[in-house]
Amino acid sequence: MKNYKINSLFMHKYSSLFLLLLSLLGHHVNLFANPASNISQPLILQKQQAILELYEKKHYARANEAIELLLPLLKNRIERAKFEYYQAYCNFHQKRYLVSANQFHLLVKQYPAFPQVEEALFMQGYSLAFENVDIRLDQTTTYDAMRCLEHYLAVYPTGAYLDKASDTLQKLQGRLMQKSFEAAALYVRLGYYNAAIVAIKNFQQAYPESAFKEKALRLLIKCYQKLALAASHKEKKKQMKLYSDQCAQQLAEHFNDKKVNLVEKARSK
């Protein structure tokens, strides 16, 4: 009987406390429930205008923060697309290129009828192209940028961003070319001459008229000369010397071609 009284008192005491907590919690839930329903349309329009003014003044960080707060209040898809478009540009101007690229991608995917969908498709690849990737590191972002820009050119072969997309693709190709050459040059510096020869020849095949053509030939000559010095058999030495001479001949022809081109340019002026 005594235990029953104690349990009754305990339950009464803590049930009251539980009801009080529920009451307080319910109060806070009401405070935070769907704030959009409590904000008038004129106030939303005022917030939109303030964001546009911040954007025009190039206060991109502040505009970005304001857009983040505005988007949950917008029910109209056209309005949401418009400010998601501005947000993507804010991130681009803040040099948050991966975020920007993803936001432009979502714009194209979610709002195919958006008036600036062509621009958004171009900006997806253009944003990725601006991402600063160390030439010594993985170039996945570079390949992604090239794929996006090539997709843009396929969808809009005479689009407004044709020249810009083509120029950017050329620069990205140059980045990959430089990485390929430096990887081959690294083998030479490390003394792995056979591996270097394979890498340089692959580079020459992939980029026959690159800006590194002369350097690639010089590296090949160095590799063959080093292998000739290290060779223990006369035939091997002779073969390496022959390859070295062939590269030297190619280098001389390259210089002659350059001279001819310079003379032709001078005459055409």
Steps between C-alpha positions, in 0.01 A plus 500: 500500500785733587673427167177571312475847662861578417449396136183707476676807633790441261273465198298805593811712550669405173185489291447866588856576398451308174187699417686824570780398260248413231337838544832682466602289202172567326558872550841483330371282216242766425770765502711322237228338290506612135616863530413553132130500586552800730692715251303726269558517125609867510772407751618216277517739203698742716749224584534412131573862408759526776676189365508638148651823628769309690576298188527808280741653750706176486442421868483134407552347846219705653273437202571127528402493867181697430403263216545203733242653735268602218473171310281317760248786472459472124219279374512604135739283293593788270597716797697216660687434176585867465658526845671161477655639180627806691626277780701288254662819369569622854694179567682535167609855585606382846723242325299208637511341158397144588194626688418736213529222241267276697242777537505576127461127435192487727353803323520321165363178646214643708395793279541395133271785390702763689583792263872484587530121469758529218711732712468268800614201293805692382577632849503149645807412292647850520487493882682165508763639263580772754564251780873525571634146464869448567652365180668223702169373641207303363325685215148362546359852533671601174347203318159581653527861379591386150212253492251769609626752243496240224141417600412869479648522149308188395169642628567857379738471200436865408431619854577836655800354687650311206829694486542511877436127534745419217774722648451347845519147357828590333643627829387185682662289229818698561480418870477127424783530247724663760420230755584227247831664414602559862420140589740388226763753610477368856608154382808661344586686822466177698725314256234259373604550138315208340175602669567861399539403133164322503332796673655757263400303190145471632504875556625565144227278359228674700632854438704497176509879461517604863696791646720237672610336174858631522536413870363151439762436229777626726386267776499205260855581391606511865335165575663324204841647584473385862394151394788489250751583773355235730481229232741211540466369145626678190182429306291658774727806506479528123120473503462767769736732311298448182177592679669805651619615155149452357355723772772758436404499132132552592604787726696663213197464270282653768729806515498531121120489496492774762733717291287449189186593692665815635610606150151440361345704779743784440422504126125500560517822709 
